[in-house]
Amino acid sequence: MLTYKLHGRAALVTGAISGIGLATATMLARNGAAVAINHLPDDSRVPDTIARLRHEGLHVVAVPGRIGDGDEERM
């Protein structure tokens, strides 16, 4: 496993509630970064996923929002 010294750093990972995004967010947090986990506002997996990561002692916050083109409706 790759390891980095990311203490004092912050990251925003979009699409981070599953798959590659979640793996990336988890890796960054395990290496010391504070991570903002972007997800779709209505995703039901968010509470359990954030709770699991925080239970590991990781510094993560949930950041709901849609990342899309400029014509997409704003929240």
N, C-alpha and C positions, 0 to 999 in steps of 0.2 A: 504494500500500500504506500502511496506517495504521502509524504508529510511535509508541511510547510509551517513557518512561524508567522502566523497571521494575527497575533494578539495586537489589539489596538487598531485593527483594520475593520472596515465594514463592507458588506456586499449586499446588493439587491439581485435576487435571482427570480426571473420571470418564469411562469409556468412551473413553479417549484413545489407543487403539492403531490406530484407523482413522477414516476419515470426518471429520465435523465436530469430533469430540473431538481427533483427532490434529492437525488444522489449527489448532485453538485452542491446544493445548499447544505446537505449533511456533512459532506467532506470539508467544506469551508468552515462550518461551525466547529467541527471536531478538531480543526487545526487552529482554533482560537478566534476566528472572525465573528463579529456580530452580524447576523444575517437577517435581512428582510425577505420573507417568503411571499412572493406575489402569487395570487391565485384568483380564480373567478369568484365573484361575490357569492354565488349560490352553491358553491361546492361543499357538499356535506362531509367530506373527508377532513376538512380543515381542523376542527377542534381536536380530534383524536391524534392527528399527525403532529400538530403543534405541542400537544400535551406529552406525547411520546418523546419528542426531541428535547423538550424542557426537562423531562424526567431524567434524561441522560446528562443533564447539567449544561446543555448547550444554550447559548444566548441567541434566541430566534424570536422574531415578531411576525405576525400575520399581517399582510398588506393586500387587502382585496382590491381588485381593479382589473379592467380589461385593457390589454395592450393591443392596439389595432391601428387601423388607419385613421386619419384625421376626420373622416366623415362619420365614424362610429359614434353613437349616442354616448354622451358623457354621463357619468353617475353623479 
